[in-house]
Amino acid sequence: VPSGEPKVSAAADATLPREGYTLEVGAEGVRIGFADAAGRFYAEKTLAQLKGADGRYPCVKIRDWPAFPFRSVLVDDARLCYGKEGLKKIIDQMAEVKLNVLHWHFIEPGAWRMEVPGYPKLAEKLPRDKRYSREDMREMIAYAAARHVRVVPEIEMPGHNSVTRQYPELGHGDDAKPFGAVCPANPKTLAFFKAALDEACAVFTDPVVHFGG
């Protein structure tokens, strides 16, 4: 195909599976067929990846759709804390290779990075750029959605979190310290995790919330 940006036409194709697309590149231009918005997005990603260093595109016919609907990357934002800009770079990289689920792990014995109403001690000792407010999380969810990436939050319970460091009355005394194990028989513990899950369900738009560890 001659150098320069080709003429692109796109149309919905009901015969394609979910997230599917067709891509034809020839001397007359580019034709895209797509099943849905994600399919069109992936077709455009593929077209951009076909562009050579000389600005030319190879003549191709591609018919593509994912073998698996759940194509996930688990990001350990608890131990490492990428921050919003770091997470956005990860989401951009996911979109380039058509991965569509960010499994967001942001709770560990060393840090609880999500703010929970009524429990200010959880994140108050963390620097502002090391914790996430409701607004921060909604910003990340919207950024991901624009790139057809779902965000699944991970709320660890009954152990593997830092709750007992800030609220020792929810634990088993000294036995709780190594892994943050809470006391599930304590009504205050149930109230805390209900508040945490209520917050996650209020903020995150995905139908899946991961808990347990």
N, C-alpha and C positions, 0 to 999 in steps of 0.2 A: 504494500500500500504506500503511495507517495507520502513524503514527510508532511507534517502539518496536522492539525486536528481534523479528523474525519467528521463527516455529517453523521449524526446519531439519531436513529428513530427507535422508539420503544413502545411496546403495546403489551397489555395483559394477555396471558395465555392460560386459560382455565384447565388445560390438559396437564399442566406441570404440577408436580407435588409441592407441598409447602416449602417455601424458601428456595424453590427451584428457579432456574433461568436458562435461556438459550442465548448464545452470542455468536453472531456471524459477522466476520470482518472481511471485506472484499474491496475491490477497486471502486465500487459505487458508494461505499460508506459502511456504517455499522448498524446492524439491526439487533435489538434486544427484545426478547420475550421474557415475561416474568410472572410468577405465580402470585406474588404479593410484594409489599414494600421491601421486605428483607431480600427477596429474590432480585429485585431491581438493584438494591444496594450492592449485593454480592457480584452482580454482573458488571456494575461500574468499577468495583474493586479489581475484578479480573481484567477488564479492559485496560485500566491504568497500569497493571502489572505486566501487560503484554508490550507496552511501549518500549522500544529499544533506545539505546543511548543516542542514536542518530535521529530520533523523533519519528521513526517509522513503526508501523504495526504489521505483524505477520498476518497473512490470510488464514483464518481459522473458522471452524464450526464447532461450537462447544454446546453440549446439553448437560447440565449439571444440577445436582441437588444433594443435600446431605444424607448420608446413610443413617445418622443418628440425630434425633431432635435435641438432645441434651449434650452439648459439647463444651465441657467446663474446664476452667482453670481455677484452682484453689490458691488464693493469695494470702499469705501469712502476714497480715498487716498488724498483728498483735506483737510479735517478737521484733519485727523489722521496722514497722511504721513508715510506709512510703509517703504518707501525706497525700493531700488531694492531687497535687500536680503529678506525683509519682504514679498514683492510681490511674490518672487520666492517660498517661503514657502506656500503661499496661493495657487499658481498654482499647486504645488506638492500635496496639500491636495485635490484640485479639481480633479486632475487626479485619485486619489485613489478612489473617489466615482463616477467617470465617468461624471463629469460636464464638459461642453465643451465651455463655453463662459464666458470670464472675461469682465464684463462691467466696464470699468475703469473710475471712477469719480475723476478727478483731478483738478477741477475748482470750487471755492467757492468765496463768497465775501472776505474771509480772505486770499485767496491764489490762484494764477494762476501758476501752476507748469510746464506747457509746454512752452518752449522757442518758440517765434515767430519771424522770421527774420524781421528786421526793427522796432521792438518794444522792445528794450532792457530793458525798465523800468519794464516790466511785472514780471520778475523773478529775477532781479538783486539784490533786497534786501533780497532774501531768501538765506540761507546757501546753499553751493554747493550740499550737500546731501539732500536738501529739494526741489530741482527742477530737471527737466529732460530735457536733451538735446536730439537732434535727435538721436544721437548714443545710449544714454541710452534707449530710447524708442524702437529702433530697436533691442537692446539686449533683452529686455523683450518680444518683439513679437516673436523673434526666440526661446527663452526659452519656451514660451507657445506653439508654434507650434510643437516643439519636443515632447510635451506631449498631442498633439491633442486638444489644447485649443485655441479658437479664442480670439482676443482682440478687443473689440468695444470701441472706445474713446468717451467721452462725452464732447462736447464743448458747454457750457451753453450760451444761448442768448435768448432774449435781456437783461435779468436780471440774477441775481444770480451768478455774477462773480465779479472780483476785478478790472476790466478794468478802471472804473472811478476813482479809487484811484490813479492809476499811470498816467492816461490820463483823467483828469477831463473835458477836452474840448469835450469829447465824451458823456457826461452825461447831466442831466437836472438841474444842479446846486445842491442845498441842497437836493432836492427831490430824487436824485440818491443815496445818501449815504447808507440808510438802506439795500437795496438789490442790489446795483450795477446796477441800471437800466440805460441803455444807451439811447441816443436819436436816434431812427431809421430813423428820417428825415435828419440826418446829413450825408452828403456824406463821411465824414471822418470815421464815424462809419461803414458804409457799406464797406469801403476800409479795415478797420481793420479786420472785421469778414471774409471778403474774404481771407485776408492773413492768418488768423488763420485756416480756413477750407482748404485752399490750402496746408498749412503745415501738417495738420492732414492727408489729402489725399495722400500727398507725403510720409509720414512716415508709416502710418498704412496700412496693406495689406487686411484687412477685407472689404467687400463691404458695410458694415453698418457703418455710423457715426451718433451718436446720438447728436442732438442739439435741443435746446428749453427747457424752464423750467419756 
